[in-house]
């Protein structure tokens, strides 16, 4: 299907995605909170702070628990493949979408396990507009709470009587191993000066695409889809996830701190080998050489501005934007294998469009 046809189907996708994410939060949050509140006291407090439900002293808060993109993908995939009469996100109980709520919560818990650990590894001090958990409660408590979240995710699936739960648990476990391998590669890249663009793309697919693919695959499993459809949905999520990471990397350089909750050029300050940066470093241009020199030592505020300019002049920004669009085209091709009538996959298309057109 041509990209223009996809855009026609996804007209108003921004509003549709926002509404879908809001409905997902309303559907998923009660089970998510019940699950998190089952943790022992110390870990429960760290987790609830991380999700924005309480302040550091335990008093109720109005913080944001996140966008809910991954649980929304689980439910939207179940809806797209459920067939007639299966309900919708936030609709009447009983259909595949309602039955997939535990799987959606498991994916959200797995995602937040990675966030708690990522903040420690990257030494990030802000997330969702507030101090990160490790800066408030200490590194050990943040890491241990992240580990507990991963265990909670697996327990949810282990206790789920749905016939797809065992396959979902196995798939989530494999995804988490792949995700950890991607994170390890990402850390290793920071110590290397010879990172190739292809291996950076492989790392990003593992670190980000794998979980989005898993989310879509779990939704398909809970809808009773066959192996080919499940694999196609996984491939859709992976391609969309790589597009998501490309946009996230652009935001990490040029995002507005008022929206991101992080300093301007946060990824440059940390000298991360993000995709636009690696594209620039391997461009063979004078600007790429300038960027390499800047990355060889600590960066001041002026250095960060010069590095962002060098990435742009070396073509890293344009490459990332173009590659994100290409990956979204591939994602839609994979989606059409599982859902030939893309009109039935409006929620998934809206979410994919949202994550590749966001600015924060």
Residue pairs with C-beta under 8 A, 6 or more apart in sequence:
1 332
1 333
1 336
1 342
3 329
3 332
6 332
6 342
6 349
9 342
9 343
9 346
9 349
10 16
10 346
10 349
10 350
10 353
13 349
13 350
13 353
13 354
14 350
14 353
14 354
14 357
16 346
16 347
16 350
17 350
17 351
17 353
17 354
18 354
20 72
20 76
20 89
20 347
20 350
20 351
21 67
21 68
21 69
21 72
21 351
21 354
23 89
23 90
24 68
24 71
24 72
24 75
24 89
24 90
24 104
25 65
25 68
26 90
27 75
27 89
27 90
27 101
27 104
28 68
28 71
28 75
28 101
28 104
28 105
28 108
29 65
31 101
31 102
31 105
32 51
32 65
32 105
32 108
32 109
33 53
35 105
35 109
35 152
35 156
36 44
36 47
36 48
36 51
36 109
36 149
36 152
37 44
37 48
38 44
38 152
39 47
39 145
39 148
39 152
42 141
43 141
43 144
43 145
43 148
45 54
45 58
45 137
46 133
46 137
46 141
46 142
46 145
47 112
47 145
47 148
47 149
48 54
49 55
49 56
49 133
49 136
49 137
50 112
50 115
50 116
50 133
50 145
51 63
51 65
51 66
51 112
52 61
52 62
52 63
52 64
52 65
52 128
52 130
53 60
53 61
53 63
53 65
54 60
54 61
55 61
56 131
56 136
56 137
63 128
63 129
63 130
64 128
64 129
66 108
66 111
66 112
66 128
68 108
69 212
69 244
69 351
69 354
69 355
70 104
70 107
70 108
70 111
70 211
70 212
70 215
71 104
71 105
71 107
71 108
71 215
72 89
72 104
72 347
72 351
73 107
73 212
73 215
73 216
73 219
73 237
73 348
73 351
74 100
74 103
74 104
74 107
74 215
74 216
74 218
74 219
74 222
75 89
75 97
75 100
75 101
75 104
75 219
75 347
76 89
76 219
76 345
76 347
76 348
76 351
77 215
77 216
77 217
77 218
77 219
77 220
77 223
77 233
77 348
78 86
78 96
78 97
78 99
78 100
78 219
78 220
78 222
78 223
79 86
79 87
79 88
79 89
79 96
79 97
79 219
79 223
79 347
80 219
80 223
80 338
80 339
80 344
80 345
80 347
80 348
81 96
81 219
81 220
81 223
81 224
81 225
81 229
81 233
81 338
81 339
82 95
82 96
82 97
82 223
82 224
83 223
85 95
86 95
86 96
86 97
86 223
87 93
87 94
87 95
87 96
87 97
87 98
88 97
89 97
89 347
91 97
91 98
92 98
96 222
96 223
96 224
99 162
99 222
100 218
100 219
100 222
100 223
102 156
102 157
102 160
102 162
102 165
103 156
103 157
103 160
103 162
103 164
103 165
103 168
103 218
103 219
103 221
103 222
104 215
104 218
104 219
105 153
105 156
106 152
106 153
106 154
106 156
106 157
106 168
106 172
106 218
107 153
107 172
107 211
107 214
107 215
107 218
109 149
109 150
109 152
109 153
109 156
110 149
110 150
110 153
110 172
110 175
110 176
110 211
111 211
112 146
112 149
113 146
113 147
113 149
113 150
113 153
113 176
114 146
114 179
114 183
114 211
115 127
115 146
116 133
116 134
116 142
116 143
116 145
116 146
116 149
117 142
117 143
117 146
117 183
118 124
118 183
119 127
119 132
119 133
119 134
119 142
120 134
120 139
120 142
120 143
121 183
121 187
122 270
122 272
123 270
124 132
124 262
124 266
125 131
125 132
125 135
126 132
126 261
126 262
126 263
127 261
128 261
129 261
130 261
132 142
133 141
133 142
133 145
134 141
134 142
134 143
137 145
150 176
153 172
154 169
154 172
154 173
157 165
157 166
157 168
157 169
157 172
158 165
158 169
160 168
162 222
164 218
164 221
164 222
164 224
167 221
168 218
168 221
168 222
171 214
171 217
171 218
171 221
172 214
172 218
175 210
175 211
175 213
175 214
178 206
178 210
179 206
179 207
179 210
179 211
181 206
182 203
182 204
182 205
182 206
182 207
182 208
182 210
183 207
185 199
185 202
185 203
185 206
185 207
186 203
186 207
186 272
186 273
189 195
189 200
189 203
189 273
190 270
190 271
190 272
190 273
192 273
193 292
193 295
193 296
195 273
195 278
195 281
196 278
196 282
197 275
197 278
197 279
197 282
200 273
200 275
200 278
201 242
201 275
204 242
204 245
204 246
204 275
205 238
205 241
205 242
207 245
208 241
208 242
208 244
208 245
208 248
209 237
209 238
209 239
209 240
209 241
209 242
209 244
209 245
210 238
210 241
211 241
212 237
212 238
212 240
212 241
212 244
213 233
213 234
213 235
213 236
213 237
213 238
213 241
214 234
214 237
215 237
216 233
216 234
216 236
216 237
216 348
217 230
217 231
217 233
217 234
217 237
219 233
220 229
220 230
220 233
220 234
220 338
221 230
225 233
225 338
228 337
228 338
229 337
229 338
230 338
232 334
232 335
232 337
232 338
233 334
233 335
233 338
235 331
235 334
235 337
236 331
236 332
236 334
236 335
236 338
236 348
236 352
237 331
239 327
239 328
239 330
239 331
239 334
240 327
240 328
240 331
240 351
240 352
240 355
240 356
242 324
242 327
243 323
243 324
243 325
243 327
243 328
243 331
243 352
243 355
243 356
244 355
244 356
245 275
246 275
246 276
246 320
246 321
246 323
246 324
246 327
247 320
247 324
247 355
247 356
247 357
247 358
249 267
249 274
249 275
249 276
249 277
249 320
250 276
250 317
250 320
250 321
251 260
251 358
251 359
251 360
252 262
252 265
252 266
252 267
252 268
252 272
252 274
253 265
253 267
253 268
253 274
253 276
253 277
253 308
253 311
253 317
254 265
254 308
254 317
255 262
255 264
255 266
255 359
255 360
256 264
256 359
256 360
257 263
257 264
259 359
259 360
260 266
260 360
263 269
264 304
265 304
265 305
265 307
265 308
267 274
267 277
268 277
268 299
268 304
268 307
268 308
268 311
269 299
269 304
271 295
271 299
273 281
275 316
275 320
275 323
276 311
276 316
276 317
276 319
276 320
277 291
277 295
277 311
277 316
278 316
279 314
279 315
279 316
279 319
279 320
280 287
280 288
280 291
280 310
280 311
280 314
280 315
280 316
281 288
281 291
281 292
281 295
281 314
282 288
283 314
283 315
283 316
285 313
285 314
285 315
287 309
287 310
287 311
287 313
287 314
288 310
288 314
290 306
290 310
291 307
291 310
291 311
291 314
294 303
294 306
294 307
294 310
295 307
299 307
311 317
312 318
324 356
325 356
328 352
328 353
328 356
331 352
332 342
332 349
332 352
335 342
335 345
335 348
335 349
336 342
339 345
339 348
342 349
